[in-house]
């Protein structure tokens, strides 16, 4: 976060401490979306992500004045609250229950009723499947690796920001991220072959149609 953005947050927090509701709404609008994305990537469920965001801002209301800017950025403080609630949810739920995997046959089945009228339709389906497979792969990672991928790769945070949120050294963030990327590559490599088969099968359907 830039110095100007941090200064803006500090001003809004000062107004919030005096009971300014508009300041709270502005803080919510500024930070809600990245917090929601983080919680969604971590839990895989929209209702859980919404619960996490709600809890974060309830904490901000209940504990007005608790944030100390000398200890770091306000965004990192918010993510820290979100992270704690995400961990509680994951512990309560045991583990994420993924949906049945959809391979190339399912992809073609989705395309068939549409007639595969245009090649770009297939491209859209393949891209959607890739995104879903990546989402599933991220959710299957152990939590400590899922966190660094979500923060550094999906939210595009700098290592220092992620380290502040995770309360660990930057070197730990780097090593976990490298390990997480290796794990994702291993998980996604078989699906790449499946997508290639699906693509070739669909192209043959175009040729014979």
N, C-alpha and C positions, 0 to 999 in steps of 0.2 A: 504494500500500500504506500502511496506517495505521502510526503510530509503534509501536503495540502489536504489530502483526504483524511489523514489522522487528525489534523487540526480541526477539520470540519466535524469529525466524530466527537472530539473533545468538547466542542462548542455545543453540539446537540445534547451530549450527556449532562453538561452543566444546566442546560435548559430543562432537561428531563428531571433533574434533581429538584428543580423548583416547581415541578408539577405540570410542565408544558406538554400536553398531549400531542400536539403537532410535531414536536421534536421526536417523540416516540414513534409516530407514524413514519417520519422521514428515515429514522434509523432502521425501521422494519423494512421499508421499501429498498433501502440501500443494501441490506445484508441478507434478506430472506432467500433470494434465489440461490446463491452459492451454498448456503446452509442446507437448503432443500436438496440440491443436487448431491451434496456430500452424503446426506442421510439416505437418499435413495440408492446411491451406488453401494453403500455399506449394508443396507438391509434388504434391498430388492423389492420393497413394498412402498407404494405411495402413501398408504395410511400411516405407516410407521414414520416415513419422512415428514409428513405433516405434523405428527405428534412431536417429533424431535424439535421442529421449528417452533411449535407452540410452546414447548417446555423452555427453550432457550429464551424466548422473549418474556415468558412469565418470570424467569429468574431475573432478567434485567429489571422488570418492574418491582419485584419483591426486594431486590438487593441494590436498589439505586444508591450510587455512591461507593459501591464496593470496588469497582474497577480502578486499578492503579496504573496510570499511563507509564509510570517509571518501569513497570515490569514487562512491557511489551505493547504491541498494537491491539486495538480494540477488536479487530477482526479475528486475531488469534485467540483472544479471550472468548469470543463467541463460539469459535470452532472447538475450543476446549470444553465448553459446556455441552455442545452438541455431541462431542466425542464421548463424554461420560454417559450421556443418556443413551446413545447408540449402543455402548457396551452393555448397559443394563438390559436393554431390549434383547440383544443377542444372547446374553446369558439366560434370560427368562425363556426365550424361545428355543434354546438348545442349539439348533443349527438351522440354516436356511434350507427349506424344502423346494428344490427346483422343479420346474415343470418338465414333462417328458421332452427329450431332445427331438428337434425337427431336422431330419437329414434331407438329402436331395430329393427323395421321393415326395416328402411333404411339400417341398418347394414347388415341384412340378404339379402337384395336386392343387396348390393354390392358384397356379397360373392357368391350368386347363380350363376352368369355368369361364375365365376371362378371354379365352380364345387366343391368348398370346398374340394379339393383333399387331403389336409393335415391339421391336427389339428393346426399346428403352424401358418397356414394362418389365422385362426380365431383369434388366440392370437394376431397376428399383427394388425388385424382390430380392435379388442377391445382396444388395447393399443392406436391406432391412435384416436379412438373415445374418449377415456379418455382424451388424450392430448387436443383434440379440445374442449371438454366440460369444462376442466379447463381453457383454454384460454378464452372461452366465459364468464365463471363465473368471472374471473378476470376483464375482460372488463366491466362487468355489475356493478362493485363496484363503489361507489362514488370516485372521483379522489383522495382525501386525503388518502383513504384506498387502492386504487389501487397502489398508489406510494409506500407505505411501503411494500406491498406484493412483488411488482416488485423488489425493492431494496434489501430487507432483505431475502426473500424466493427464488426468482428467480435468482437474481444476487449474492445472498449469501454474502451481505455486513454486516459488523459489525454494531451494533446499532449506535455507534459513527460516523461512516462514513455516514450513512443514515441521522442522525441528522444534520450533517454539510451541506449536500446537501439540506435538507428540511428546514434548518434554524429554527430548533425547539429543545427543550430539548430532551435528550435521553428518559426520562420518557414518553414524548408524543409519541415518536416512538413506545415504548413498548405497550402503551395502544391502539394506533391505530392498531398496528399489531395484538394484541389479538382480538380486535373487528373485524378486517378484516378476520381473520381466522375463527371466529365464523360465520360470514356472508357467507363465502365460504362453510363451512361445511353444512349450511342450504340449500344453492343452489345446492350442489352436491349430497346431500343425496338421493333425488328422482331419480337422474340419476343412482346411484348405483343399485337401485332396477331394473331399466330398463335394465341395462347391465346384471344383473343376469338372467332376463327373456330371453334376447337375447341369452345368452350363453346356457341356457338349451334348448331353441328351436333349436339352431344350432346343439347341441349334439344329439338331437333326429333325426335331419336330417341325421347326420352321421350314426346313428344306423339303420335307415330304408333304407339308400341308398345302 
